[in-house]
Amino acid sequence: MATAFAERDARGLEDTVEIVTGGTDPADAVHEEVVDAMDEVGIDLRDRVPQEITHAELQDCEYVVTMGCSADGVCPATWSGENRDWDLTDPHGKDRETVRDIRDEIEARVAALFDELRRR
């Protein structure tokens, strides 16, 4: 969800921000409850495939945002970027209203992050 919002709402930073996405233990597919919740806000995730993030992909990142897990086991010791753990509930298996709440929280946090980056 965060990647989809970031891609949609880059807020003029499309040329300066590269979005790299992945998980430490990705699912085989985007969960249907997430697909449905994102479809409600006009974002189609049906063709997305979760991917694993690698050490190499993180080495040059200035920011790593995790959704409720630590990046310590993924990031090399020399990685000097900033890690922000948003500590969100995993939407998998949650009811529609809970998934909507998680979606809305992610959307707000992505917007706030891009606002912060624009001020820099």
C-alpha positions as YAML, in Angstrom:
chain: A
units: angstrom
residues:
- id: 1
  name: MET
  ca: [0.00, 0.00, 0.00]
- id: 2
  name: ALA
  ca: [2.76, 2.44, 0.90]
- id: 3
  name: THR
  ca: [4.51, 1.98, -2.43]
- id: 4
  name: ALA
  ca: [1.30, 2.51, -4.38]
- id: 5
  name: PHE
  ca: [0.53, 5.71, -2.47]
- id: 6
  name: ALA
  ca: [4.12, 6.90, -2.90]
- id: 7
  name: GLU
  ca: [4.00, 6.29, -6.63]
- id: 8
  name: ARG
  ca: [0.68, 8.11, -6.94]
- id: 9
  name: ASP
  ca: [1.44, 11.02, -4.61]
- id: 10
  name: ALA
  ca: [5.14, 11.78, -5.11]
- id: 11
  name: ARG
  ca: [4.18, 15.46, -4.83]
- id: 12
  name: GLY
  ca: [6.62, 16.78, -7.40]
- id: 13
  name: LEU
  ca: [9.51, 14.61, -6.25]
- id: 14
  name: GLU
  ca: [9.25, 12.03, -9.03]
- id: 15
  name: ASP
  ca: [12.58, 13.12, -10.52]
- id: 16
  name: THR
  ca: [14.50, 13.11, -7.23]
- id: 17
  name: VAL
  ca: [13.03, 10.19, -5.27]
- id: 18
  name: GLU
  ca: [13.47, 6.57, -6.28]
- id: 19
  name: ILE
  ca: [11.02, 4.22, -4.63]
- id: 20
  name: VAL
  ca: [12.42, 0.78, -3.82]
- id: 21
  name: THR
  ca: [10.01, -1.71, -2.34]
- id: 22
  name: GLY
  ca: [10.12, -5.15, -0.86]
- id: 23
  name: GLY
  ca: [9.63, -7.14, 2.26]
- id: 24
  name: THR
  ca: [11.74, -9.28, 4.53]
- id: 25
  name: ASP
  ca: [9.28, -12.18, 4.21]
- id: 26
  name: PRO
  ca: [6.96, -11.30, 1.31]
- id: 27
  name: ALA
  ca: [3.69, -13.10, 0.67]
- id: 28
  name: ASP
  ca: [3.10, -14.93, -2.59]
- id: 29
  name: ALA
  ca: [0.47, -12.38, -3.65]
- id: 30
  name: VAL
  ca: [-1.08, -9.15, -2.46]
- id: 31
  name: HIS
  ca: [-3.79, -10.16, -0.02]
- id: 32
  name: GLU
  ca: [-7.31, -9.81, -1.36]
- id: 33
  name: GLU
  ca: [-8.46, -7.57, 1.51]
- id: 34
  name: VAL
  ca: [-5.65, -5.13, 0.62]
- id: 35
  name: VAL
  ca: [-6.52, -5.27, -3.09]
- id: 36
  name: ASP
  ca: [-10.16, -4.47, -2.24]
- id: 37
  name: ALA
  ca: [-9.30, -1.60, 0.14]
- id: 38
  name: MET
  ca: [-6.95, 0.00, -2.37]
- id: 39
  name: ASP
  ca: [-9.46, -0.44, -5.18]
- id: 40
  name: GLU
  ca: [-11.84, 1.71, -3.11]
- id: 41
  name: VAL
  ca: [-9.41, 4.64, -3.47]
- id: 42
  name: GLY
  ca: [-8.75, 4.04, -7.16]
- id: 43
  name: ILE
  ca: [-5.50, 2.06, -6.94]
- id: 44
  name: ASP
  ca: [-5.39, -1.34, -8.63]
- id: 45
  name: LEU
  ca: [-2.97, -3.78, -7.00]
- id: 46
  name: ARG
  ca: [-4.24, -6.93, -8.74]
- id: 47
  name: ASP
  ca: [-1.12, -7.29, -10.92]
- id: 48
  name: ARG
  ca: [1.40, -6.46, -8.18]
- id: 49
  name: VAL
  ca: [3.67, -9.21, -6.90]
- id: 50
  name: PRO
  ca: [5.32, -8.87, -3.47]
- id: 51
  name: GLN
  ca: [9.10, -8.96, -3.66]
- id: 52
  name: GLU
  ca: [11.90, -9.52, -1.20]
- id: 53
  name: ILE
  ca: [14.18, -6.59, -0.43]
- id: 54
  name: THR
  ca: [17.91, -7.20, -0.68]
- id: 55
  name: HIS
  ca: [20.97, -5.80, 1.08]
- id: 56
  name: ALA
  ca: [22.17, -4.30, -2.19]
- id: 57
  name: GLU
  ca: [18.90, -2.45, -2.73]
- id: 58
  name: LEU
  ca: [19.13, -0.85, 0.71]
- id: 59
  name: GLN
  ca: [22.79, 0.18, 0.72]
- id: 60
  name: ASP
  ca: [22.24, 3.50, -1.06]
- id: 61
  name: CYS
  ca: [18.85, 4.33, 0.46]
- id: 62
  name: GLU
  ca: [18.59, 7.47, 2.55]
- id: 63
  name: TYR
  ca: [15.34, 6.33, 4.17]
- id: 64
  name: VAL
  ca: [13.96, 2.89, 4.87]
- id: 65
  name: VAL
  ca: [10.39, 2.73, 6.08]
- id: 66
  name: THR
  ca: [9.24, -0.47, 7.72]
- id: 67
  name: MET
  ca: [5.63, -1.26, 8.48]
- id: 68
  name: GLY
  ca: [6.07, -2.88, 11.86]
- id: 69
  name: CYS
  ca: [9.21, -4.90, 11.72]
- id: 70
  name: SER
  ca: [12.84, -4.08, 12.18]
- id: 71
  name: ALA
  ca: [15.18, -3.65, 9.24]
- id: 72
  name: ASP
  ca: [18.12, -4.68, 11.46]
- id: 73
  name: GLY
  ca: [18.27, -8.18, 10.03]
- id: 74
  name: VAL
  ca: [18.21, -6.88, 6.46]
- id: 75
  name: CYS
  ca: [20.41, -3.81, 6.50]
- id: 76
  name: PRO
  ca: [24.15, -4.25, 6.29]
- id: 77
  name: ALA
  ca: [26.15, -2.89, 9.22]
- id: 78
  name: THR
  ca: [27.55, -0.15, 7.00]
- id: 79
  name: TRP
  ca: [24.16, 1.15, 5.94]
- id: 80
  name: SER
  ca: [23.90, 4.76, 7.07]
- id: 81
  name: GLY
  ca: [20.35, 5.64, 6.08]
- id: 82
  name: GLU
  ca: [17.52, 6.51, 8.40]
- id: 83
  name: ASN
  ca: [15.06, 3.78, 9.38]
- id: 84
  name: ARG
  ca: [11.51, 4.70, 10.26]
- id: 85
  name: ASP
  ca: [9.33, 1.96, 11.66]
- id: 86
  name: TRP
  ca: [5.70, 2.94, 11.28]
- id: 87
  name: ASP
  ca: [4.63, 0.06, 13.55]
- id: 88
  name: LEU
  ca: [1.43, -0.75, 11.68]
- id: 89
  name: THR
  ca: [-0.82, -3.76, 12.05]
- id: 90
  name: ASP
  ca: [-0.51, -6.34, 9.27]
- id: 91
  name: PRO
  ca: [-3.78, -6.10, 7.31]
- id: 92
  name: HIS
  ca: [-3.73, -9.77, 6.30]
- id: 93
  name: GLY
  ca: [-6.87, -11.50, 7.55]
- id: 94
  name: LYS
  ca: [-8.33, -8.36, 9.11]
- id: 95
  name: ASP
  ca: [-11.91, -7.17, 8.59]
- id: 96
  name: ARG
  ca: [-12.72, -4.55, 5.94]
- id: 97
  name: GLU
  ca: [-12.92, -1.63, 8.37]
- id: 98
  name: THR
  ca: [-9.58, -2.44, 10.00]
- id: 99
  name: VAL
  ca: [-7.90, -2.71, 6.59]
- id: 100
  name: ARG
  ca: [-9.41, 0.65, 5.61]
- id: 101
  name: ASP
  ca: [-8.02, 2.20, 8.80]
- id: 102
  name: ILE
  ca: [-4.56, 0.77, 8.09]
- id: 103
  name: ARG
  ca: [-4.77, 1.98, 4.47]
- id: 104
  name: ASP
  ca: [-5.74, 5.49, 5.56]
- id: 105
  name: GLU
  ca: [-2.92, 5.62, 8.12]
- id: 106
  name: ILE
  ca: [-0.40, 4.54, 5.49]
- id: 107
  name: GLU
  ca: [-1.69, 7.14, 3.04]
- id: 108
  name: ALA
  ca: [-1.36, 9.89, 5.66]
- id: 109
  name: ARG
  ca: [2.17, 8.82, 6.63]
- id: 110
  name: VAL
  ca: [3.30, 8.67, 2.99]
- id: 111
  name: ALA
  ca: [1.91, 12.17, 2.42]
- id: 112
  name: ALA
  ca: [3.67, 13.48, 5.54]
- id: 113
  name: LEU
  ca: [6.97, 11.91, 4.47]
- id: 114
  name: PHE
  ca: [6.79, 13.49, 1.02]
- id: 115
  name: ASP
  ca: [5.89, 16.84, 2.58]
- id: 116
  name: GLU
  ca: [8.97, 16.55, 4.81]
- id: 117
  name: LEU
  ca: [11.19, 15.64, 1.85]
- id: 118
  name: ARG
  ca: [9.92, 18.60, -0.17]
- id: 119
  name: ARG
  ca: [10.92, 20.99, 2.63]
- id: 120
  name: ARG
  ca: [14.53, 19.75, 2.49]
...
